Amino acid sequence: MASPTPIWHLHVIPLEIITMRLPFTLAPLLSSLLCLSSFATTTHTLHNVTANAKANCQFSAAYENQFYFVDKSGASITTFTLEPNVPYQFGLVLSGGADFNMEYTMVCVADTGAFAKRPRVTYVIGANGPADPDVKVVNDYGAEGSWKVIPGVGEDFSMKLQN
């Protein structure tokens, strides 16, 4: 009887080889699911951000720094641009030592070209405990920001930055 192949002798088959052998219609679907799965499993929470106008957004750690933000490709981000009515998705990734005392801000400012007093929304985001977000919204210069919990996923943020 042949002995089983030791685990260190197994080879990883590249995704390109796997998808080459699938029917044409299944290959793109598998690639998409694997990428989405990778994004979803590396993040603690997922969030969508929308605005009715173009806006420039920035994250800042307010307390602790045991976390960071990623875009859909998994790249670390500190800023992003919103296009009108197009959701932007980001993930929050926790690193060692993060706890429920952490807090961060997300500020989105309308891209109106004005020098000052552009509509903006500041979200101060934290948590009271597991699945218990604590979000405060500061609206400036006519902006209206809101948020809602997406159970088991995270929070979604939306803004009205112009009439």
Backbone as numpy.savetxt, mean C-alpha at the origin, in Angstrom:
# Nx Ny Nz CAx CAy CAz Cx Cy Cz
14.79 -50.51 -3.27 13.94 -49.35 -3.27 14.84 -48.11 -3.27
14.52 -47.16 -4.15 15.32 -45.94 -4.26 15.03 -45.02 -3.09
16.10 -44.39 -2.62 15.90 -43.47 -1.51 15.37 -42.13 -2.05
14.60 -41.40 -1.24 14.07 -40.12 -1.70 15.20 -39.12 -1.95
14.95 -38.21 -2.88 15.93 -37.17 -3.19 16.02 -36.20 -2.02
17.24 -35.96 -1.53 17.38 -34.99 -0.43 16.89 -33.61 -0.87
16.36 -32.86 0.06 15.77 -31.56 -0.23 16.77 -30.62 -0.90
18.06 -30.71 -0.55 19.05 -29.80 -1.12 19.36 -30.12 -2.58
18.86 -31.26 -3.10 19.07 -31.61 -4.50 17.91 -31.15 -5.38
16.85 -30.68 -4.77 15.72 -30.20 -5.57 16.08 -28.87 -6.21
15.55 -28.65 -7.39 15.84 -27.42 -8.12 14.59 -26.57 -8.20
14.77 -25.27 -8.13 13.66 -24.35 -8.30 13.48 -24.11 -9.79
12.26 -24.26 -10.25 11.97 -24.05 -11.67 11.57 -22.60 -11.85
12.27 -21.86 -12.72 11.92 -20.46 -12.93 10.50 -20.29 -13.44
9.87 -19.19 -13.03 8.50 -18.89 -13.44 8.35 -18.89 -14.95
9.38 -18.42 -15.68 9.31 -18.37 -17.14 9.10 -19.77 -17.73
9.77 -20.77 -17.16 9.64 -22.14 -17.66 8.24 -22.68 -17.37
7.75 -22.40 -16.16 6.41 -22.87 -15.79 5.38 -22.27 -16.72
5.43 -20.97 -16.94 4.41 -20.33 -17.76 4.54 -20.67 -19.23
5.76 -21.07 -19.70 5.92 -21.48 -21.10 5.14 -22.75 -21.38
4.98 -23.60 -20.39 4.32 -24.89 -20.58 2.82 -24.85 -20.34
2.32 -23.72 -19.89 0.89 -23.58 -19.66 0.19 -23.14 -20.94
-1.11 -23.44 -21.05 -1.84 -22.89 -22.19 -1.70 -21.36 -22.19
-1.66 -20.77 -23.36 -1.40 -19.34 -23.54 -2.27 -18.47 -22.63
-3.53 -18.82 -22.45 -4.43 -17.98 -21.67 -4.19 -18.07 -20.17
-3.56 -19.12 -19.69 -3.33 -19.27 -18.26 -2.02 -18.64 -17.78
-1.04 -18.52 -18.65 0.27 -18.01 -18.24 0.20 -16.61 -17.64
-0.45 -15.62 -18.30 -0.50 -14.28 -17.70 -1.25 -14.27 -16.37
-2.29 -15.09 -16.26 -3.06 -15.15 -15.03 -2.19 -15.66 -13.88
-1.43 -16.72 -14.12 -0.56 -17.27 -13.09 0.49 -16.24 -12.67
1.10 -15.58 -13.64 2.11 -14.57 -13.32 1.51 -13.46 -12.47
0.31 -13.00 -12.81 -0.35 -11.93 -12.05 -0.65 -12.38 -10.64
-1.16 -13.59 -10.49 -1.51 -14.08 -9.16 -0.27 -14.23 -8.28
0.82 -14.71 -8.85 2.04 -14.87 -8.07 2.57 -13.51 -7.63
2.52 -12.50 -8.48 2.99 -11.17 -8.11 2.09 -10.57 -7.04
0.77 -10.69 -7.21 -0.17 -10.15 -6.23 0.00 -10.86 -4.90
0.16 -12.18 -4.96 0.33 -12.95 -3.74 1.59 -12.49 -3.00
2.66 -12.26 -3.72 3.89 -11.80 -3.10 3.69 -10.45 -2.43
3.01 -9.52 -3.10 2.73 -8.20 -2.54 1.89 -8.33 -1.28
0.83 -9.13 -1.35 -0.10 -9.26 -0.23 0.55 -9.95 0.97
1.43 -10.92 0.74 1.99 -11.65 1.87 3.12 -10.89 2.56
3.72 -9.91 1.90 4.80 -9.17 2.56 4.26 -7.99 3.36
3.01 -7.64 3.16 2.46 -6.46 3.82 1.61 -6.84 5.03
1.60 -5.94 6.00 0.75 -6.12 7.18 -0.68 -5.71 6.85
-0.81 -4.57 6.15 -2.11 -4.09 5.71 -1.99 -3.53 4.30
-3.10 -3.54 3.57 -3.17 -2.97 2.22 -4.14 -1.81 2.24
-3.85 -0.77 1.44 -4.66 0.44 1.45 -4.84 0.96 0.04
-6.01 1.55 -0.23 -6.28 2.25 -1.47 -6.49 3.72 -1.14
-5.95 4.59 -2.00 -6.09 6.03 -1.82 -6.65 6.60 -3.11
-7.71 7.42 -3.01 -8.27 8.07 -4.19 -8.54 9.54 -3.89
-8.52 10.33 -4.97 -8.84 11.76 -4.87 -9.52 12.18 -6.16
-10.29 13.24 -6.09 -10.99 13.73 -7.28 -10.12 14.68 -8.10
-8.88 14.89 -7.70 -7.96 15.77 -8.42 -6.55 15.20 -8.28
-5.66 15.64 -9.16 -4.27 15.20 -9.06 -3.69 15.71 -7.74
-2.91 14.84 -7.07 -2.33 15.20 -5.78 -0.98 14.53 -5.61
-0.13 15.19 -4.84 1.16 14.63 -4.45 1.06 14.24 -2.99
1.48 13.02 -2.68 1.33 12.48 -1.33 2.68 12.06 -0.76
2.77 12.13 0.57 4.02 11.78 1.24 3.72 11.12 2.58
4.51 10.09 2.90 4.44 9.43 4.20 5.53 9.96 5.11
5.25 10.02 6.41 6.26 10.36 7.41 5.98 9.54 8.66
7.03 9.02 9.26 6.88 8.34 10.54 6.66 9.40 11.61
5.62 9.26 12.40 5.36 10.20 13.49 5.89 9.66 14.81
5.81 8.33 14.99 6.35 7.72 16.20 6.79 6.31 15.85
7.97 5.96 16.24 8.66 4.70 15.92 9.03 4.70 14.43
9.89 3.78 14.07 10.27 3.68 12.67 10.52 2.24 12.25
9.76 1.35 12.83 9.90 -0.08 12.54 8.92 -0.52 11.46
8.71 0.33 10.46 7.77 0.03 9.38 8.16 0.84 8.15
7.66 0.41 7.00 7.87 1.15 5.77 6.72 0.84 4.82
6.70 1.52 3.69 5.60 1.42 2.74 6.11 0.90 1.41
5.27 0.11 0.73 5.64 -0.43 -0.58 4.52 -0.19 -1.59
4.92 -0.09 -2.86 3.92 -0.01 -3.92 3.58 -1.43 -4.38
2.77 -1.55 -5.42 2.33 -2.87 -5.89 3.49 -3.75 -6.35
4.58 -3.14 -6.80 5.73 -3.94 -7.25 6.58 -4.41 -6.08
6.28 -3.92 -4.88 7.07 -4.28 -3.70 8.20 -3.31 -3.41
8.33 -2.26 -4.24 9.38 -1.25 -4.03 9.02 -0.34 -2.87
10.00 -0.03 -2.06 9.79 0.87 -0.93 9.48 2.28 -1.45
8.49 2.94 -0.83 8.08 4.28 -1.26 7.96 5.21 -0.06
8.16 6.49 -0.28 7.86 7.52 0.71 6.94 8.58 0.11
6.86 8.64 -1.22 5.97 9.57 -1.91 5.26 8.86 -3.05
4.14 9.41 -3.47 3.45 8.91 -4.66 2.54 10.01 -5.19
2.10 9.86 -6.43 1.23 10.83 -7.07 -0.11 10.18 -7.36
-1.18 10.88 -7.01 -2.53 10.41 -7.32 -3.01 11.07 -8.60
-3.60 10.28 -9.47 -4.29 10.81 -10.65 -5.77 10.90 -10.28
-6.52 11.83 -10.87 -7.93 11.99 -10.50 -8.74 10.69 -10.66
-9.40 10.31 -9.58 -10.31 9.16 -9.55 -9.68 7.83 -9.93
-8.37 7.71 -9.76 -7.66 6.45 -10.03 -7.07 5.97 -8.71
-7.54 4.84 -8.18 -7.03 4.37 -6.88 -5.53 4.04 -6.95
-4.83 4.40 -5.90 -3.42 4.04 -5.74 -3.37 3.08 -4.56
-2.70 1.94 -4.74 -2.63 0.96 -3.67 -1.22 0.91 -3.09
-1.14 0.90 -1.76 0.14 0.73 -1.08 -0.02 -0.27 0.05
1.09 -0.81 0.48 1.10 -1.74 1.59 1.97 -1.20 2.71
1.61 -1.54 3.93 2.39 -1.22 5.12 3.12 -2.49 5.53
4.44 -2.40 5.64 5.26 -3.54 6.02 5.86 -3.26 7.39
5.69 -4.21 8.31 6.25 -4.08 9.66 7.60 -4.79 9.72
8.54 -4.17 10.41 9.82 -4.84 10.64 9.94 -5.10 12.13
11.03 -5.71 12.54 11.20 -6.11 13.93 10.96 -5.00 14.93
10.25 -5.30 15.98 10.04 -4.34 17.04 8.82 -3.45 16.89
8.09 -3.55 15.78 6.90 -2.71 15.61 5.83 -3.14 16.59
5.12 -2.16 17.14 4.02 -2.46 18.04 2.88 -1.48 17.78
1.87 -1.50 18.61 0.70 -0.66 18.37 0.87 0.77 18.89
2.08 1.15 19.23 2.36 2.54 19.55 2.81 3.32 18.32
3.11 2.61 17.22 3.57 3.28 16.01 2.49 4.21 15.44
2.95 5.24 14.78 2.02 6.18 14.15 2.73 6.82 12.97
1.97 7.05 11.90 2.53 7.71 10.73 1.53 8.69 10.15
2.03 9.57 9.31 1.15 10.51 8.62 1.21 10.26 7.12
0.11 10.54 6.47 0.05 10.57 5.02 -0.57 11.92 4.66
0.19 12.74 3.97 -0.29 14.07 3.57 -0.43 14.07 2.06
-1.61 14.50 1.58 -1.85 14.61 0.14 -2.24 16.05 -0.16
-1.51 16.67 -1.10 -1.71 18.07 -1.45 -2.11 18.16 -2.91
-3.19 18.90 -3.18 -3.66 19.06 -4.56 -2.57 19.68 -5.42
-2.41 19.15 -6.62 -1.41 19.65 -7.56 -2.06 20.71 -8.44
-2.27 21.89 -7.86 -2.97 22.98 -8.57 -2.01 23.96 -9.21
-0.74 23.88 -8.88 0.23 24.83 -9.40 0.35 26.08 -8.55
-0.55 26.27 -7.61 -0.50 27.45 -6.73 0.70 27.33 -5.78
1.22 28.47 -5.35 2.36 28.49 -4.46 1.96 28.13 -3.02
0.80 28.57 -2.60 0.38 28.34 -1.21 -1.12 28.06 -1.16
-1.56 27.62 0.00 -2.96 27.38 0.30 -3.63 26.40 -0.67
-2.89 25.38 -1.07 -3.47 24.33 -1.90 -4.27 23.40 -1.00
-5.44 22.94 -1.45 -6.20 21.99 -0.64 -5.33 20.78 -0.29
-5.42 20.35 0.99 -4.63 19.20 1.42 -5.34 18.47 2.55
-5.04 17.20 2.62 -5.57 16.35 3.69 -4.39 15.68 4.37
-4.39 15.73 5.70 -3.39 15.03 6.48 -4.09 13.95 7.29
-3.63 12.71 7.11 -4.14 11.59 7.89 -3.08 11.24 8.93
-3.46 11.16 10.18 -2.58 10.69 11.24 -3.08 9.30 11.57
-2.24 8.30 11.30 -2.70 6.90 11.29 -1.96 6.10 12.35
-2.72 5.42 13.17 -2.18 4.53 14.19 -3.18 3.42 14.44
-3.01 2.72 15.53 -3.94 1.65 15.89 -4.00 1.53 17.40
-5.19 1.22 17.90 -5.37 0.97 19.32 -4.99 -0.46 19.69
-4.97 -1.33 18.69 -4.67 -2.74 18.86 -4.96 -3.46 17.56
-4.88 -4.79 17.55 -5.14 -5.54 16.33 -6.53 -5.22 15.76
-6.57 -4.93 14.47 -7.82 -4.65 13.74 -8.64 -3.53 14.39
-7.96 -2.58 15.01 -8.63 -1.45 15.66 -7.89 -0.15 15.30
-8.08 0.33 14.04 -7.34 1.53 13.60 -7.78 2.78 14.34
-6.86 3.71 14.43 -7.11 5.02 15.02 -6.60 6.05 14.01
-7.53 6.66 13.26 -7.16 7.60 12.20 -7.80 8.95 12.48
-6.97 9.98 12.41 -7.47 11.35 12.55 -7.25 12.04 11.21
-8.22 12.87 10.80 -8.15 13.55 9.51 -8.12 15.05 9.74
-7.15 15.72 9.13 -7.04 17.17 9.18 -7.23 17.68 7.76
-8.29 18.48 7.55 -8.60 19.04 6.23 -8.20 20.51 6.20
-7.47 20.89 5.16 -7.04 22.29 5.02 -7.46 22.85 3.67
-7.80 24.16 3.66 -8.08 24.93 2.46 -9.16 24.31 1.58
-10.23 23.88 2.20 -11.40 23.38 1.48 -11.38 21.91 1.12
-10.34 21.19 1.48 -10.28 19.75 1.20 -11.19 18.99 2.15
-11.64 17.82 1.72 -12.47 16.94 2.55 -11.93 15.52 2.44
-11.33 15.03 3.51 -10.80 13.67 3.52 -11.65 12.76 4.38
-11.68 11.49 4.00 -12.40 10.50 4.78 -11.65 9.17 4.68
-12.08 8.22 5.49 -11.47 6.89 5.47 -12.50 5.87 5.92
-12.24 4.62 5.56 -13.11 3.53 6.00 -12.28 2.27 6.17
-12.74 1.43 7.07 -12.07 0.16 7.34 -12.53 -0.87 6.30
-11.58 -1.60 5.76 -11.86 -2.76 4.91 -11.48 -3.97 5.77
-12.49 -4.64 6.37 -12.19 -5.72 7.31 -11.22 -6.77 6.77
-10.22 -7.08 7.56 -9.24 -8.10 7.20 -8.19 -7.63 6.21
-8.27 -6.37 5.75 -7.33 -5.87 4.74 -6.57 -4.65 5.23
-7.30 -3.58 5.60 -6.68 -2.33 6.03 -7.70 -1.21 5.97
-7.24 -0.02 5.67 -8.13 1.13 5.54 -7.99 1.71 4.14
-9.09 2.28 3.64 -9.06 3.01 2.38 -9.27 4.49 2.69
-8.60 5.33 1.93 -8.63 6.77 2.15 -9.14 7.45 0.88
-10.01 8.44 1.04 -10.48 9.18 -0.13 -10.53 10.67 0.20
-10.36 11.47 -0.86 -10.28 12.92 -0.69 -11.03 13.65 -1.78
-11.65 14.75 -1.38 -12.21 15.71 -2.32 -11.31 16.94 -2.20
-10.51 17.18 -3.26 -9.53 18.27 -3.21 -9.94 19.48 -4.04
-10.99 19.34 -4.82 -11.50 20.47 -5.59 -12.99 20.29 -5.79
-13.70 21.41 -6.02 -15.15 21.35 -6.23 -15.48 20.83 -7.61
